[in-house]
Amino acid sequence: MLKHLYSKELSTDSIKTIEECYTKSGKIKISYKDEIVDKVVKNGEIHSLQTKKLNIKNPFLIFATGIKPNIAPFRETLKCNKGIFNELK
């Protein structure tokens, strides 16, 4: 089964190369088929995220455009426009 975090036009080898570039330092982890289930926000800053698979302390978040962007947990904390964060409230 192909993972469609990237364009469907990319070959499997291209996707593997891109992923290796992101993850080789160990600082970035890609979690497929995961979902944010809880968060801790203090003074407008996200301190931790709990997903179905991971607990992430002091996260640096990147939300990708997708068919169903899951931004609902952050609508009260961060201002967003069509699923894209554009500035803090």
PDB file of N, CA, C and O in Angstrom:
ATOM      1  N   MET A   1       0.843  -1.171   0.000  1.00  0.00           N
ATOM      2  CA  MET A   1       0.000   0.000   0.000  1.00  0.00           C
ATOM      3  C   MET A   1       0.892   1.240   0.000  1.00  0.00           C
ATOM      4  O   MET A   1       1.832   1.334   0.788  1.00  0.00           O
ATOM      5  N   LEU A   2       0.597   2.173  -0.872  1.00  0.00           N
ATOM      6  CA  LEU A   2       1.366   3.416  -0.955  1.00  0.00           C
ATOM      7  C   LEU A   2       0.897   4.404   0.103  1.00  0.00           C
ATOM      8  O   LEU A   2      -0.288   4.470   0.428  1.00  0.00           O
ATOM      9  N   LYS A   3       1.828   5.156   0.627  1.00  0.00           N
ATOM     10  CA  LYS A   3       1.531   6.220   1.576  1.00  0.00           C
ATOM     11  C   LYS A   3       1.415   7.500   0.771  1.00  0.00           C
ATOM     12  O   LYS A   3       2.301   7.807  -0.027  1.00  0.00           O
ATOM     13  N   HIS A   4       0.349   8.247   0.961  1.00  0.00           N
ATOM     14  CA  HIS A   4       0.143   9.443   0.149  1.00  0.00           C
ATOM     15  C   HIS A   4       0.335  10.723   0.937  1.00  0.00           C
ATOM     16  O   HIS A   4      -0.472  11.648   0.837  1.00  0.00           O
ATOM     17  N   LEU A   5       1.401  10.779   1.720  1.00  0.00           N
ATOM     18  CA  LEU A   5       1.795  12.025   2.341  1.00  0.00           C
ATOM     19  C   LEU A   5       2.362  12.941   1.263  1.00  0.00           C
ATOM     20  O   LEU A   5       2.350  14.163   1.406  1.00  0.00           O
ATOM     21  N   TYR A   6       2.851  12.353   0.201  1.00  0.00           N
ATOM     22  CA  TYR A   6       3.465  13.065  -0.920  1.00  0.00           C
ATOM     23  C   TYR A   6       2.592  12.900  -2.156  1.00  0.00           C
ATOM     24  O   TYR A   6       1.621  12.144  -2.144  1.00  0.00           O
ATOM     25  N   SER A   7       2.935  13.599  -3.200  1.00  0.00           N
ATOM     26  CA  SER A   7       2.189  13.522  -4.451  1.00  0.00           C
ATOM     27  C   SER A   7       2.132  12.082  -4.956  1.00  0.00           C
ATOM     28  O   SER A   7       3.119  11.349  -4.887  1.00  0.00           O
ATOM     29  N   LYS A   8       0.991  11.697  -5.453  1.00  0.00           N
ATOM     30  CA  LYS A   8       0.818  10.348  -6.001  1.00  0.00           C
ATOM     31  C   LYS A   8       1.643  10.135  -7.267  1.00  0.00           C
ATOM     32  O   LYS A   8       1.849   8.999  -7.693  1.00  0.00           O
ATOM     33  N   GLU A   9       2.115  11.227  -7.868  1.00  0.00           N
ATOM     34  CA  GLU A   9       2.927  11.120  -9.083  1.00  0.00           C
ATOM     35  C   GLU A   9       4.369  10.722  -8.778  1.00  0.00           C
ATOM     36  O   GLU A   9       5.094  10.314  -9.686  1.00  0.00           O
ATOM     37  N   LEU A  10       4.801  10.832  -7.524  1.00  0.00           N
ATOM     38  CA  LEU A  10       6.173  10.464  -7.172  1.00  0.00           C
ATOM     39  C   LEU A  10       6.325   8.948  -7.113  1.00  0.00           C
ATOM     40  O   LEU A  10       5.416   8.230  -6.695  1.00  0.00           O
ATOM     41  N   SER A  11       7.483   8.483  -7.536  1.00  0.00           N
ATOM     42  CA  SER A  11       7.759   7.045  -7.463  1.00  0.00           C
ATOM     43  C   SER A  11       8.018   6.642  -6.014  1.00  0.00           C
ATOM     44  O   SER A  11       8.298   7.488  -5.166  1.00  0.00           O
ATOM     45  N   THR A  12       7.924   5.349  -5.742  1.00  0.00           N
ATOM     46  CA  THR A  12       8.217   4.823  -4.417  1.00  0.00           C
ATOM     47  C   THR A  12       9.642   5.163  -4.007  1.00  0.00           C
ATOM     48  O   THR A  12       9.888   5.502  -2.849  1.00  0.00           O
ATOM     49  N   ASP A  13      10.584   5.078  -4.941  1.00  0.00           N
ATOM     50  CA  ASP A  13      11.984   5.423  -4.646  1.00  0.00           C
ATOM     51  C   ASP A  13      12.127   6.910  -4.288  1.00  0.00           C
ATOM     52  O   ASP A  13      12.889   7.257  -3.386  1.00  0.00           O
ATOM     53  N   SER A  14      11.406   7.778  -4.985  1.00  0.00           N
ATOM     54  CA  SER A  14      11.459   9.214  -4.683  1.00  0.00           C
ATOM     55  C   SER A  14      10.930   9.495  -3.282  1.00  0.00           C
ATOM     56  O   SER A  14      11.520  10.271  -2.530  1.00  0.00           O
ATOM     57  N   ILE A  15       9.830   8.866  -2.942  1.00  0.00           N
ATOM     58  CA  ILE A  15       9.241   9.044  -1.614  1.00  0.00           C
ATOM     59  C   ILE A  15      10.214   8.566  -0.539  1.00  0.00           C
ATOM     60  O   ILE A  15      10.394   9.229   0.482  1.00  0.00           O
ATOM     61  N   LYS A  16      10.837   7.420  -0.771  1.00  0.00           N
ATOM     62  CA  LYS A  16      11.804   6.883   0.193  1.00  0.00           C
ATOM     63  C   LYS A  16      12.982   7.850   0.371  1.00  0.00           C
ATOM     64  O   LYS A  16      13.441   8.063   1.493  1.00  0.00           O
ATOM     65  N   THR A  17      13.465   8.427  -0.714  1.00  0.00           N
ATOM     66  CA  THR A  17      14.579   9.385  -0.648  1.00  0.00           C
ATOM     67  C   THR A  17      14.187  10.628   0.149  1.00  0.00           C
ATOM     68  O   THR A  17      14.957  11.091   0.991  1.00  0.00           O
ATOM     69  N   ILE A  18      13.007  11.165  -0.106  1.00  0.00           N
ATOM     70  CA  ILE A  18      12.529  12.346   0.610  1.00  0.00           C
ATOM     71  C   ILE A  18      12.407  12.037   2.102  1.00  0.00           C
ATOM     72  O   ILE A  18      12.867  12.815   2.938  1.00  0.00           O
ATOM     73  N   GLU A  19      11.788  10.905   2.437  1.00  0.00           N
ATOM     74  CA  GLU A  19      11.619  10.531   3.836  1.00  0.00           C
ATOM     75  C   GLU A  19      12.964  10.366   4.537  1.00  0.00           C
ATOM     76  O   GLU A  19      13.121  10.782   5.685  1.00  0.00           O
ATOM     77  N   GLU A  20      13.931   9.764   3.856  1.00  0.00           N
ATOM     78  CA  GLU A  20      15.253   9.574   4.445  1.00  0.00           C
ATOM     79  C   GLU A  20      15.923  10.923   4.714  1.00  0.00           C
ATOM     80  O   GLU A  20      16.615  11.077   5.720  1.00  0.00           O
ATOM     81  N   CYS A  21      15.729  11.889   3.836  1.00  0.00           N
ATOM     82  CA  CYS A  21      16.290  13.226   4.051  1.00  0.00           C
ATOM     83  C   CYS A  21      15.689  13.862   5.300  1.00  0.00           C
ATOM     84  O   CYS A  21      16.407  14.493   6.076  1.00  0.00           O
ATOM     85  N   TYR A  22      14.389  13.705   5.501  1.00  0.00           N
ATOM     86  CA  TYR A  22      13.727  14.274   6.673  1.00  0.00           C
ATOM     87  C   TYR A  22      14.149  13.579   7.963  1.00  0.00           C
ATOM     88  O   TYR A  22      14.390  14.237   8.976  1.00  0.00           O
ATOM     89  N   THR A  23      14.237  12.270   7.929  1.00  0.00           N
ATOM     90  CA  THR A  23      14.353  11.499   9.167  1.00  0.00           C
ATOM     91  C   THR A  23      15.772  11.054   9.527  1.00  0.00           C
ATOM     92  O   THR A  23      15.974  10.536  10.625  1.00  0.00           O
ATOM     93  N   LYS A  24      16.743  11.231   8.662  1.00  0.00           N
ATOM     94  CA  LYS A  24      18.075  10.666   8.917  1.00  0.00           C
ATOM     95  C   LYS A  24      18.754  11.232  10.164  1.00  0.00           C
ATOM     96  O   LYS A  24      19.549  10.529  10.789  1.00  0.00           O
ATOM     97  N   SER A  25      18.469  12.467  10.543  1.00  0.00           N
ATOM     98  CA  SER A  25      19.095  13.052  11.735  1.00  0.00           C
ATOM     99  C   SER A  25      18.456  12.536  13.025  1.00  0.00           C
ATOM    100  O   SER A  25      19.032  12.684  14.103  1.00  0.00           O
ATOM    101  N   GLY A  26      17.281  11.936  12.922  1.00  0.00           N
ATOM    102  CA  GLY A  26      16.578  11.462  14.107  1.00  0.00           C
ATOM    103  C   GLY A  26      15.723  12.528  14.782  1.00  0.00           C
ATOM    104  O   GLY A  26      15.027  12.237  15.754  1.00  0.00           O
ATOM    105  N   LYS A  27      15.769  13.757  14.277  1.00  0.00           N
ATOM    106  CA  LYS A  27      15.007  14.851  14.885  1.00  0.00           C
ATOM    107  C   LYS A  27      13.563  14.887  14.405  1.00  0.00           C
ATOM    108  O   LYS A  27      12.701  15.458  15.074  1.00  0.00           O
ATOM    109  N   ILE A  28      13.293  14.288  13.259  1.00  0.00           N
ATOM    110  CA  ILE A  28      11.953  14.299  12.677  1.00  0.00           C
ATOM    111  C   ILE A  28      11.443  12.871  12.588  1.00  0.00           C
ATOM    112  O   ILE A  28      12.158  11.959  12.172  1.00  0.00           O
ATOM    113  N   LYS A  29      10.198  12.700  12.987  1.00  0.00           N
ATOM    114  CA  LYS A  29       9.547  11.397  12.876  1.00  0.00           C
ATOM    115  C   LYS A  29       8.233  11.593  12.135  1.00  0.00           C
ATOM    116  O   LYS A  29       7.463  12.498  12.459  1.00  0.00           O
ATOM    117  N   ILE A  30       7.979  10.764  11.159  1.00  0.00           N
ATOM    118  CA  ILE A  30       6.718  10.796  10.417  1.00  0.00           C
ATOM    119  C   ILE A  30       5.846   9.671  10.962  1.00  0.00           C
ATOM    120  O   ILE A  30       6.261   8.513  10.994  1.00  0.00           O
ATOM    121  N   SER A  31       4.655  10.015  11.383  1.00  0.00           N
ATOM    122  CA  SER A  31       3.745   9.028  11.950  1.00  0.00           C
ATOM    123  C   SER A  31       2.525   8.907  11.042  1.00  0.00           C
ATOM    124  O   SER A  31       1.664   9.787  11.031  1.00  0.00           O
ATOM    125  N   TYR A  32       2.456   7.828  10.289  1.00  0.00           N
ATOM    126  CA  TYR A  32       1.349   7.603   9.355  1.00  0.00           C
ATOM    127  C   TYR A  32       0.131   7.071  10.088  1.00  0.00           C
ATOM    128  O   TYR A  32       0.236   6.386  11.105  1.00  0.00           O
ATOM    129  N   LYS A  33      -1.015   7.405   9.544  1.00  0.00           N
ATOM    130  CA  LYS A  33      -2.296   6.927  10.060  1.00  0.00           C
ATOM    131  C   LYS A  33      -2.385   7.135  11.561  1.00  0.00           C
ATOM    132  O   LYS A  33      -2.741   6.222  12.306  1.00  0.00           O
ATOM    133  N   ASP A  34      -2.060   8.340  11.997  1.00  0.00           N
ATOM    134  CA  ASP A  34      -2.079   8.700  13.402  1.00  0.00           C
ATOM    135  C   ASP A  34      -3.059   9.853  13.576  1.00  0.00           C
ATOM    136  O   ASP A  34      -3.485  10.464  12.595  1.00  0.00           O
ATOM    137  N   GLU A  35      -3.409  10.144  14.794  1.00  0.00           N
ATOM    138  CA  GLU A  35      -4.378  11.196  15.044  1.00  0.00           C
ATOM    139  C   GLU A  35      -4.118  11.801  16.419  1.00  0.00           C
ATOM    140  O   GLU A  35      -3.844  11.075  17.375  1.00  0.00           O
ATOM    141  N   ILE A  36      -4.200  13.109  16.522  1.00  0.00           N
ATOM    142  CA  ILE A  36      -4.046  13.786  17.802  1.00  0.00           C
ATOM    143  C   ILE A  36      -5.306  13.527  18.628  1.00  0.00           C
ATOM    144  O   ILE A  36      -6.422  13.767  18.169  1.00  0.00           O
ATOM    145  N   VAL A  37      -5.109  13.032  19.860  1.00  0.00           N
ATOM    146  CA  VAL A  37      -6.247  12.731  20.727  1.00  0.00           C
ATOM    147  C   VAL A  37      -6.306  13.631  21.962  1.00  0.00           C
ATOM    148  O   VAL A  37      -7.352  13.729  22.602  1.00  0.00           O
ATOM    149  N   ASP A  38      -5.186  14.295  22.306  1.00  0.00           N
ATOM    150  CA  ASP A  38      -5.179  15.197  23.452  1.00  0.00           C
ATOM    151  C   ASP A  38      -4.016  16.177  23.324  1.00  0.00           C
ATOM    152  O   ASP A  38      -3.072  15.945  22.569  1.00  0.00           O
ATOM    153  N   LYS A  39      -4.100  17.273  24.074  1.00  0.00           N
ATOM    154  CA  LYS A  39      -3.045  18.282  24.033  1.00  0.00           C
ATOM    155  C   LYS A  39      -2.984  19.000  25.362  1.00  0.00           C
ATOM    156  O   LYS A  39      -3.964  19.028  26.107  1.00  0.00           O
ATOM    157  N   VAL A  40      -1.823  19.586  25.662  1.00  0.00           N
ATOM    158  CA  VAL A  40      -1.671  20.456  26.828  1.00  0.00           C
ATOM    159  C   VAL A  40      -1.210  21.802  26.297  1.00  0.00           C
ATOM    160  O   VAL A  40      -0.136  21.906  25.705  1.00  0.00           O
ATOM    161  N   VAL A  41      -2.030  22.848  26.511  1.00  0.00           N
ATOM    162  CA  VAL A  41      -1.720  24.207  26.062  1.00  0.00           C
ATOM    163  C   VAL A  41      -1.681  25.102  27.288  1.00  0.00           C
ATOM    164  O   VAL A  41      -2.635  25.152  28.065  1.00  0.00           O
ATOM    165  N   LYS A  42      -0.561  25.813  27.455  1.00  0.00           N
ATOM    166  CA  LYS A  42      -0.409  26.747  28.570  1.00  0.00           C
ATOM    167  C   LYS A  42       0.025  28.097  28.017  1.00  0.00           C
ATOM    168  O   LYS A  42       1.007  28.184  27.281  1.00  0.00           O
ATOM    169  N   ASN A  43      -0.705  29.147  28.370  1.00  0.00           N
ATOM    170  CA  ASN A  43      -0.387  30.502  27.915  1.00  0.00           C
ATOM    171  C   ASN A  43      -0.241  30.588  26.398  1.00  0.00           C
ATOM    172  O   ASN A  43       0.652  31.268  25.894  1.00  0.00           O
ATOM    173  N   GLY A  44      -1.113  29.903  25.679  1.00  0.00           N
ATOM    174  CA  GLY A  44      -1.100  29.958  24.222  1.00  0.00           C
ATOM    175  C   GLY A  44       0.015  29.164  23.575  1.00  0.00           C
ATOM    176  O   GLY A  44       0.228  29.282  22.368  1.00  0.00           O
ATOM    177  N   GLU A  45       0.743  28.346  24.352  1.00  0.00           N
ATOM    178  CA  GLU A  45       1.849  27.550  23.805  1.00  0.00           C
ATOM    179  C   GLU A  45       1.544  26.068  23.986  1.00  0.00           C
ATOM    180  O   GLU A  45       1.134  25.639  25.065  1.00  0.00           O
ATOM    181  N   ILE A  46       1.744  25.296  22.938  1.00  0.00           N
ATOM    182  CA  ILE A  46       1.492  23.863  23.009  1.00  0.00           C
ATOM    183  C   ILE A  46       2.677  23.198  23.707  1.00  0.00           C
ATOM    184  O   ILE A  46       3.807  23.253  23.222  1.00  0.00           O
ATOM    185  N   HIS A  47       2.403  22.566  24.856  1.00  0.00           N
ATOM    186  CA  HIS A  47       3.466  21.919  25.628  1.00  0.00           C
ATOM    187  C   HIS A  47       3.593  20.433  25.318  1.00  0.00           C
ATOM    188  O   HIS A  47       4.692  19.881  25.365  1.00  0.00           O
ATOM    189  N   SER A  48       2.487  19.789  25.004  1.00  0.00           N
ATOM    190  CA  SER A  48       2.567  18.376  24.638  1.00  0.00           C
ATOM    191  C   SER A  48       1.364  17.970  23.801  1.00  0.00           C
ATOM    192  O   SER A  48       0.287  18.559  23.885  1.00  0.00           O
ATOM    193  N   LEU A  49       1.583  16.961  23.005  1.00  0.00           N
ATOM    194  CA  LEU A  49       0.530  16.356  22.187  1.00  0.00           C
ATOM    195  C   LEU A  49       0.511  14.859  22.441  1.00  0.00           C
ATOM    196  O   LEU A  49       1.559  14.221  22.542  1.00  0.00           O
ATOM    197  N   GLN A  50      -0.672  14.313  22.543  1.00  0.00           N
ATOM    198  CA  GLN A  50      -0.827  12.866  22.626  1.00  0.00           C
ATOM    199  C   GLN A  50      -1.542  12.429  21.362  1.00  0.00           C
ATOM    200  O   GLN A  50      -2.648  12.885  21.073  1.00  0.00           O
ATOM    201  N   THR A  51      -0.909  11.546  20.613  1.00  0.00           N
ATOM    202  CA  THR A  51      -1.570  10.967  19.450  1.00  0.00           C
ATOM    203  C   THR A  51      -1.938   9.536  19.803  1.00  0.00           C
ATOM    204  O   THR A  51      -1.654   9.074  20.908  1.00  0.00           O
ATOM    205  N   LYS A  52      -2.559   8.845  18.888  1.00  0.00           N
ATOM    206  CA  LYS A  52      -2.883   7.442  19.132  1.00  0.00           C
ATOM    207  C   LYS A  52      -1.610   6.598  19.274  1.00  0.00           C
ATOM    208  O   LYS A  52      -1.632   5.531  19.888  1.00  0.00           O
ATOM    209  N   LYS A  53      -0.495   7.087  18.700  1.00  0.00           N
ATOM    210  CA  LYS A  53       0.748   6.313  18.711  1.00  0.00           C
ATOM    211  C   LYS A  53       1.879   6.941  19.516  1.00  0.00           C
ATOM    212  O   LYS A  53       2.782   6.228  19.953  1.00  0.00           O
ATOM    213  N   LEU A  54       1.855   8.264  19.723  1.00  0.00           N
ATOM    214  CA  LEU A  54       3.003   8.966  20.293  1.00  0.00           C
ATOM    215  C   LEU A  54       2.594   9.954  21.370  1.00  0.00           C
ATOM    216  O   LEU A  54       1.464  10.442  21.378  1.00  0.00           O
ATOM    217  N   ASN A  55       3.525  10.251  22.289  1.00  0.00           N
ATOM    218  CA  ASN A  55       3.398  11.369  23.213  1.00  0.00           C
ATOM    219  C   ASN A  55       4.559  12.294  22.893  1.00  0.00           C
ATOM    220  O   ASN A  55       5.720  11.907  23.030  1.00  0.00           O
ATOM    221  N   ILE A  56       4.252  13.515  22.467  1.00  0.00           N
ATOM    222  CA  ILE A  56       5.267  14.444  21.987  1.00  0.00           C
ATOM    223  C   ILE A  56       5.340  15.636  22.924  1.00  0.00           C
ATOM    224  O   ILE A  56       4.369  16.376  23.080  1.00  0.00           O
ATOM    225  N   LYS A  57       6.503  15.818  23.552  1.00  0.00           N
ATOM    226  CA  LYS A  57       6.729  16.956  24.444  1.00  0.00           C
ATOM    227  C   LYS A  57       7.304  18.114  23.637  1.00  0.00           C
ATOM    228  O   LYS A  57       8.141  17.903  22.759  1.00  0.00           O
ATOM    229  N   ASN A  58       6.853  19.352  23.931  1.00  0.00           N
ATOM    230  CA  ASN A  58       7.334  20.558  23.246  1.00  0.00           C
ATOM    231  C   ASN A  58       7.384  20.380  21.728  1.00  0.00           C
ATOM    232  O   ASN A  58       8.449  20.519  21.126  1.00  0.00           O
ATOM    233  N   PRO A  59       6.263  20.081  21.117  1.00  0.00           N
ATOM    234  CA  PRO A  59       6.259  19.761  19.694  1.00  0.00           C
ATOM    235  C   PRO A  59       6.497  20.961  18.784  1.00  0.00           C
ATOM    236  O   PRO A  59       6.123  22.089  19.102  1.00  0.00           O
ATOM    237  N   PHE A  60       7.112  20.698  17.676  1.00  0.00           N
ATOM    238  CA  PHE A  60       7.180  21.634  16.555  1.00  0.00           C
ATOM    239  C   PHE A  60       6.269  21.017  15.520  1.00  0.00           C
ATOM    240  O   PHE A  60       6.554  19.933  15.012  1.00  0.00           O
ATOM    241  N   LEU A  61       5.186  21.681  15.202  1.00  0.00           N
ATOM    242  CA  LEU A  61       4.160  21.090  14.358  1.00  0.00           C
ATOM    243  C   LEU A  61       4.218  21.578  12.934  1.00  0.00           C
ATOM    244  O   LEU A  61       4.446  22.757  12.663  1.00  0.00           O
ATOM    245  N   ILE A  62       4.007  20.650  12.036  1.00  0.00           N
ATOM    246  CA  ILE A  62       3.803  20.971  10.633  1.00  0.00           C
ATOM    247  C   ILE A  62       2.535  20.239  10.218  1.00  0.00           C
ATOM    248  O   ILE A  62       2.466  19.011  10.272  1.00  0.00           O
ATOM    249  N   PHE A  63       1.550  20.998   9.812  1.00  0.00           N
ATOM    250  CA  PHE A  63       0.313  20.398   9.323  1.00  0.00           C
ATOM    251  C   PHE A  63       0.351  20.403   7.811  1.00  0.00           C
ATOM    252  O   PHE A  63       0.623  21.435   7.198  1.00  0.00           O
ATOM    253  N   ALA A  64       0.088  19.284   7.217  1.00  0.00           N
ATOM    254  CA  ALA A  64       0.075  19.177   5.767  1.00  0.00           C
ATOM    255  C   ALA A  64      -1.351  19.324   5.262  1.00  0.00           C
ATOM    256  O   ALA A  64      -2.315  19.016   5.962  1.00  0.00           O
ATOM    257  N   THR A  65      -1.459  19.794   4.054  1.00  0.00           N
ATOM    258  CA  THR A  65      -2.755  19.869   3.407  1.00  0.00           C
ATOM    259  C   THR A  65      -3.175  18.459   3.045  1.00  0.00           C
ATOM    260  O   THR A  65      -2.388  17.693   2.489  1.00  0.00           O
ATOM    261  N   GLY A  66      -4.385  18.124   3.354  1.00  0.00           N
ATOM    262  CA  GLY A  66      -4.850  16.776   3.065  1.00  0.00           C
ATOM    263  C   GLY A  66      -6.331  16.777   2.783  1.00  0.00           C
ATOM    264  O   GLY A  66      -6.973  17.827   2.750  1.00  0.00           O
ATOM    265  N   ILE A  67      -6.858  15.609   2.582  1.00  0.00           N
ATOM    266  CA  ILE A  67      -8.279  15.484   2.297  1.00  0.00           C
ATOM    267  C   ILE A  67      -9.088  15.909   3.517  1.00  0.00           C
ATOM    268  O   ILE A  67     -10.085  16.621   3.390  1.00  0.00           O
ATOM    269  N   LYS A  68      -8.651  15.466   4.716  1.00  0.00           N
ATOM    270  CA  LYS A  68      -9.342  15.813   5.944  1.00  0.00           C
ATOM    271  C   LYS A  68      -8.322  16.303   6.968  1.00  0.00           C
ATOM    272  O   LYS A  68      -7.910  15.530   7.833  1.00  0.00           O
ATOM    273  N   PRO A  69      -7.901  17.572   6.893  1.00  0.00           N
ATOM    274  CA  PRO A  69      -6.959  18.059   7.891  1.00  0.00           C
ATOM    275  C   PRO A  69      -7.618  18.044   9.266  1.00  0.00           C
ATOM    276  O   PRO A  69      -8.745  18.512   9.428  1.00  0.00           O
ATOM    277  N   ASN A  70      -6.909  17.505  10.254  1.00  0.00           N
ATOM    278  CA  ASN A  70      -7.467  17.374  11.592  1.00  0.00           C
ATOM    279  C   ASN A  70      -6.995  18.525  12.462  1.00  0.00           C
ATOM    280  O   ASN A  70      -6.072  18.361  13.260  1.00  0.00           O
ATOM    281  N   ILE A  71      -7.617  19.684  12.318  1.00  0.00           N
ATOM    282  CA  ILE A  71      -7.204  20.867  13.077  1.00  0.00           C
ATOM    283  C   ILE A  71      -8.189  21.220  14.178  1.00  0.00           C
ATOM    284  O   ILE A  71      -7.953  22.169  14.925  1.00  0.00           O
ATOM    285  N   ALA A  72      -9.272  20.492  14.297  1.00  0.00           N
ATOM    286  CA  ALA A  72     -10.303  20.813  15.287  1.00  0.00           C
ATOM    287  C   ALA A  72      -9.752  21.004  16.699  1.00  0.00           C
ATOM    288  O   ALA A  72     -10.205  21.914  17.394  1.00  0.00           O
ATOM    289  N   PRO A  73      -8.785  20.182  17.163  1.00  0.00           N
ATOM    290  CA  PRO A  73      -8.290  20.373  18.528  1.00  0.00           C
ATOM    291  C   PRO A  73      -7.590  21.716  18.750  1.00  0.00           C
ATOM    292  O   PRO A  73      -7.370  22.105  19.897  1.00  0.00           O
ATOM    293  N   PHE A  74      -7.236  22.430  17.683  1.00  0.00           N
ATOM    294  CA  PHE A  74      -6.460  23.651  17.801  1.00  0.00           C
ATOM    295  C   PHE A  74      -7.226  24.913  17.444  1.00  0.00           C
ATOM    296  O   PHE A  74      -6.682  26.012  17.547  1.00  0.00           O
ATOM    297  N   ARG A  75      -8.460  24.778  17.033  1.00  0.00           N
ATOM    298  CA  ARG A  75      -9.232  25.946  16.607  1.00  0.00           C
ATOM    299  C   ARG A  75      -9.386  26.984  17.714  1.00  0.00           C
ATOM    300  O   ARG A  75      -9.392  28.181  17.425  1.00  0.00           O
ATOM    301  N   GLU A  76      -9.512  26.559  18.985  1.00  0.00           N
ATOM    302  CA  GLU A  76      -9.679  27.509  20.085  1.00  0.00           C
ATOM    303  C   GLU A  76      -8.368  28.215  20.422  1.00  0.00           C
ATOM    304  O   GLU A  76      -8.385  29.342  20.918  1.00  0.00           O
ATOM    305  N   THR A  77      -7.240  27.571  20.160  1.00  0.00           N
ATOM    306  CA  THR A  77      -5.938  28.106  20.556  1.00  0.00           C
ATOM    307  C   THR A  77      -5.272  28.903  19.443  1.00  0.00           C
ATOM    308  O   THR A  77      -4.685  29.954  19.699  1.00  0.00           O
ATOM    309  N   LEU A  78      -5.359  28.416  18.218  1.00  0.00           N
ATOM    310  CA  LEU A  78      -4.681  29.041  17.098  1.00  0.00           C
ATOM    311  C   LEU A  78      -5.679  29.477  16.043  1.00  0.00           C
ATOM    312  O   LEU A  78      -6.655  28.779  15.767  1.00  0.00           O
ATOM    313  N   LYS A  79      -5.428  30.625  15.462  1.00  0.00           N
ATOM    314  CA  LYS A  79      -6.282  31.120  14.387  1.00  0.00           C
ATOM    315  C   LYS A  79      -5.938  30.356  13.105  1.00  0.00           C
ATOM    316  O   LYS A  79      -4.765  30.228  12.756  1.00  0.00           O
ATOM    317  N   CYS A  80      -6.934  29.859  12.419  1.00  0.00           N
ATOM    318  CA  CYS A  80      -6.661  29.148  11.172  1.00  0.00           C
ATOM    319  C   CYS A  80      -7.663  29.550  10.099  1.00  0.00           C
ATOM    320  O   CYS A  80      -8.764  30.014  10.395  1.00  0.00           O
ATOM    321  N   ASN A  81      -7.264  29.364   8.863  1.00  0.00           N
ATOM    322  CA  ASN A  81      -8.075  29.730   7.721  1.00  0.00           C
ATOM    323  C   ASN A  81      -8.040  28.563   6.747  1.00  0.00           C
ATOM    324  O   ASN A  81      -7.017  28.315   6.109  1.00  0.00           O
ATOM    325  N   LYS A  82      -9.152  27.847   6.629  1.00  0.00           N
ATOM    326  CA  LYS A  82      -9.245  26.691   5.745  1.00  0.00           C
ATOM    327  C   LYS A  82      -8.203  25.626   6.070  1.00  0.00           C
ATOM    328  O   LYS A  82      -7.644  25.005   5.166  1.00  0.00           O
ATOM    329  N   GLY A  83      -7.943  25.416   7.355  1.00  0.00           N
ATOM    330  CA  GLY A  83      -7.009  24.372   7.755  1.00  0.00           C
ATOM    331  C   GLY A  83      -5.557  24.796   7.760  1.00  0.00           C
ATOM    332  O   GLY A  83      -4.682  23.981   8.055  1.00  0.00           O
ATOM    333  N   ILE A  84      -5.275  26.055   7.440  1.00  0.00           N
ATOM    334  CA  ILE A  84      -3.891  26.542   7.411  1.00  0.00           C
ATOM    335  C   ILE A  84      -3.742  27.568   8.532  1.00  0.00           C
ATOM    336  O   ILE A  84      -4.466  28.563   8.569  1.00  0.00           O
ATOM    337  N   PHE A  85      -2.798  27.321   9.446  1.00  0.00           N
ATOM    338  CA  PHE A  85      -2.553  28.268  10.522  1.00  0.00           C
ATOM    339  C   PHE A  85      -1.895  29.510   9.927  1.00  0.00           C
ATOM    340  O   PHE A  85      -0.905  29.408   9.203  1.00  0.00           O
ATOM    341  N   ASN A  86      -2.448  30.677  10.235  1.00  0.00           N
ATOM    342  CA  ASN A  86      -1.873  31.887   9.662  1.00  0.00           C
ATOM    343  C   ASN A  86      -1.308  32.838  10.703  1.00  0.00           C
ATOM    344  O   ASN A  86      -0.527  33.717  10.343  1.00  0.00           O
ATOM    345  N   GLU A  87      -1.662  32.708  11.977  1.00  0.00           N
ATOM    346  CA  GLU A  87      -1.077  33.521  13.047  1.00  0.00           C
ATOM    347  C   GLU A  87      -1.705  33.079  14.359  1.00  0.00           C
ATOM    348  O   GLU A  87      -2.750  32.428  14.372  1.00  0.00           O
ATOM    349  N   LEU A  88      -1.062  33.436  15.454  1.00  0.00           N
ATOM    350  CA  LEU A  88      -1.649  33.145  16.760  1.00  0.00           C
ATOM    351  C   LEU A  88      -2.806  34.096  17.023  1.00  0.00           C
ATOM    352  O   LEU A  88      -2.805  35.219  16.518  1.00  0.00           O
ATOM    353  N   LYS A  89      -3.781  33.674  17.796  1.00  0.00           N
ATOM    354  CA  LYS A  89      -4.898  34.547  18.171  1.00  0.00           C
ATOM    355  C   LYS A  89      -4.416  35.672  19.036  1.00  0.00           C
ATOM    356  O   LYS A  89      -5.210  36.514  19.455  1.00  0.00           O
TER     357      LYS A  89
END
